[in-house]
Amino acid sequence: MRTASIESGEVLVDCRAVWKIFGDNTPAAMKAITERGLSKKQILQEYNCVVGVANASLQVRRGEIFCIMGLSGSGKSTLIRLLNRLIAPSLGKVVVKGKDLAALNATGLRAMRAKNIGMVFQSVALLPHRTVLENAAFGLEVQGISKAERSKTAEAALAKVGLADWIARYPDELSGGMQQRVGLARAIAADPEIILMDEPFSALDPLIRRQLQDEFRQLTKELGKSAVFITHDLEEAIRIGDRIAIMKDGVIIQVGTAEEIVLQPADPYVAEFVAGISRLHLIKAHSVMGSVAEYQRTQPNSDVNALLKTTPEADIDELISLTMQTERDGIAVVEDGTVIGVVTPRSLLRGVKGSPPPELAAA
């Protein structure tokens, strides 16, 4: 699985039981939640306060792209603003690089944002009177970096996002997708370890959007960055993310890989979200294979070593092709020279439908 290399990595962002409540009676509302367990609706009715984020916990590890997905009003944009203390939590802690953001003074917080956290918004907010190069270098200018150094750094960042030939242009000469590339270049020019992306591609045409999704993922991985990516589109989250958190009414309902969420949705709300998602390139052999023992029990005269072989990362589309190439009743899944499972036509159909194998469903 593509998260395997980061599962045990360093935690860069640690969000611990965070709440955010908006309104004049926030302290009383927070007390009512902790002592009486009032719901979001009850808090609005009794205290005229809005629960933006409710008891949210998550961790983002080094090298991980972590997507937070939800519909409008789910709390996802509020949550990402808590991660760099654009807003302060009502309760709970946000720890970045081992430091509690709430404990940092103004100087320390500015340093954290300048050196460790970059952010790209849906509205990229380029300065119209400045060139592409000057816009990309703006964050470095705020840090007091010399003009020559910041121009060199910004030019390199623009080259990474494919805008090397546009450095002398102005924002009104760029398309929407190109403007978003400038925003990304501005974020990475400061060389942050963590990039926060708040629905940066949602206003773009579908073709440009898919192109930028792929470019963003590739660039983030090449640079070794970690990212938190906000989206209302599950397909975008699947395309970009190593792991996905699904939010509703301020609550994180489920966190997992795309495969885990599709195969084992936490509740009917998540199940409805994933119902229309294509499984062909999403679900892999390791998620639909049955055990060797089970295969040998049902097919006692079959030799697993004589079956066509594939890897644990083979997707449904590849497994279908292999099944069509053989007259045998299974595909052997091999890792490090050992058969670790068998994909049968039955288990393959479960994968197409999005159902886990029985042993996984019972877990």
Summary of the structure (lengths in Angstrom):
residues: 363
radius of gyration: 23.6
end to end distance: 19.2
largest distance: 76.0
contacts: 1174
relative contact order: 0.11
helix: 44%
strand: 22%
